[in-house]
Amino acid sequence: MSTSQILLPKPMGDLLSRLPAYPGSLLFVTALNLALAKSLTPDITQFLLGKKLRLRVTDVQWTFDFAWANGRFTACQNKGAADLTISASAHDFVLLARRQEDPDTLFFSRRLSMEGDTELGLLVKNTIDAIELPVFHLERFKPAQVLERLKAKFRPR
């Protein structure tokens, strides 16, 4: 199966789509702040002020709404239109996070879409391309590995 066809199974997507959006946005902005907020330059953060961004995971119908305020990303309630909406499948977002796929390739193959403010979309894309982010590895989140890290953290020295 090609990577462009990997989607979460429909029953799983149906189940996940029933979860409330706002708590997911809180978790998402926490991760975004840890990974990205300190790397943003003042001119970029100034441009982001007052802009509502939305990340939509198409195969589970999840949306994460967020904005830049008070020097960090903050979660927003899912009301009204966003200034910029970026949409892709969960798998394609993971490929982007792991640097296994390029946003331009996904965009031109119609697996990633951006709707709304074109200038904001280009700023977001170019900023992410320019920042040296660590590669996201899903293996770190396997329950056994998480438990091992927790045990090591709390092990008496």
C-alpha positions in Angstrom: 0.0 0.0 0.0 1.4 3.4 -0.9 1.8 6.0 1.8 -0.8 8.2 0.2 -3.5 5.6 0.9 -2.8 4.9 4.6 -5.7 6.2 6.6 -7.0 5.3 10.0 -9.7 2.6 9.8 -13.2 4.2 9.5 -14.5 2.7 12.8 -11.5 4.2 14.6 -12.0 7.5 12.8 -15.7 7.5 13.7 -14.9 6.8 17.4 -12.1 9.5 17.6 -14.3 12.1 15.8 -16.7 12.0 18.8 -14.1 13.3 21.2 -14.5 16.9 22.2 -12.2 19.3 20.2 -11.1 21.7 22.8 -9.1 19.3 25.1 -7.3 18.1 22.0 -6.4 21.7 21.1 -5.0 22.2 24.6 -2.7 19.2 24.2 -1.8 20.2 20.7 -0.7 23.7 21.7 1.3 22.4 24.6 3.3 20.2 22.2 3.5 23.1 19.7 4.8 25.4 22.4 7.4 22.9 23.5 8.6 22.2 19.9 8.3 25.5 18.2 7.4 28.7 20.2 11.0 29.5 21.3 12.2 29.3 17.7 9.9 32.0 16.3 11.3 35.4 15.6 9.5 38.6 16.7 8.5 39.5 13.1 6.8 36.1 12.7 5.0 36.3 16.1 3.8 39.8 15.3 2.3 38.6 12.1 0.6 35.7 13.9 -1.1 38.0 16.4 -4.9 38.0 16.0 -4.8 35.1 13.5 -6.8 32.0 14.2 -5.2 28.8 12.8 -6.8 25.4 12.4 -5.2 22.0 11.9 -7.7 19.5 10.5 -7.0 15.8 10.6 -9.2 14.6 7.8 -9.5 10.8 8.5 -10.7 11.3 12.1 -12.5 14.7 11.7 -10.4 16.3 14.4 -9.7 19.9 14.4 -7.2 21.8 16.6 -7.9 25.5 16.8 -5.2 27.8 18.1 -3.8 31.3 18.0 -0.7 33.2 19.1 -1.2 35.3 22.2 0.9 36.4 25.1 4.1 34.9 23.7 2.8 31.4 23.1 0.3 29.4 21.2 -3.1 29.1 22.9 -6.1 26.8 22.3 -9.3 28.4 20.9 -12.8 27.1 20.9 -13.9 25.7 17.6 -16.2 28.6 16.5 -16.3 30.3 13.2 -13.9 30.3 10.4 -10.1 30.2 10.8 -7.7 32.6 9.1 -5.8 29.5 7.9 -6.8 25.8 7.9 -4.3 23.1 7.1 -5.7 19.7 6.4 -4.3 16.2 5.9 -4.7 12.7 7.1 -3.2 11.6 10.5 -0.6 9.5 8.6 0.5 12.5 6.4 0.9 14.7 9.4 3.1 12.1 11.1 5.2 11.8 7.9 5.6 15.6 8.0 6.6 15.6 11.7 9.1 12.8 11.1 10.5 14.7 8.1 9.8 11.7 5.9 7.7 13.8 3.5 8.0 17.3 2.3 5.0 19.7 2.6 5.3 20.7 -1.1 5.1 17.1 -2.2 2.0 16.5 -0.1 0.4 19.7 -1.3 1.0 19.1 -5.0 -0.3 15.5 -4.7 -3.4 16.9 -3.0 -2.8 15.1 0.3 -2.2 18.4 2.2 -4.4 21.4 1.7 -4.3 25.0 3.0 -7.4 27.2 2.9 -7.7 30.8 3.9 -5.0 33.5 4.1 -2.4 32.6 1.4 0.2 35.0 2.9 -0.3 33.4 6.4 0.0 29.9 4.8 3.3 30.7 3.1 4.6 32.2 6.3 3.7 29.1 8.3 5.2 26.7 5.7 8.4 28.7 5.3 8.8 29.1 9.0 8.5 25.4 9.6 10.9 24.7 6.7 13.5 27.1 8.1 13.5 25.9 11.7 15.6 22.9 12.7 13.1 20.8 14.5 13.9 17.4 16.1 12.5 14.5 14.1 9.3 13.2 15.7 9.6 9.4 16.5 6.4 7.6 17.4 8.4 4.8 19.0 9.1 7.1 22.0 5.4 7.0 22.8 5.0 3.2 22.9 3.7 2.3 26.4 6.7 0.2 27.3 9.1 3.0 26.4 7.1 5.6 28.3 7.0 3.4 31.4 10.8 2.8 31.1 11.5 6.5 31.0 9.2 7.1 34.0 10.9 4.4 36.0 14.3 5.8 35.2 13.2 9.3 36.2 11.8 8.2 39.6 14.5 5.5 40.3 16.4 6.3 43.5 20.0 7.4 42.8 
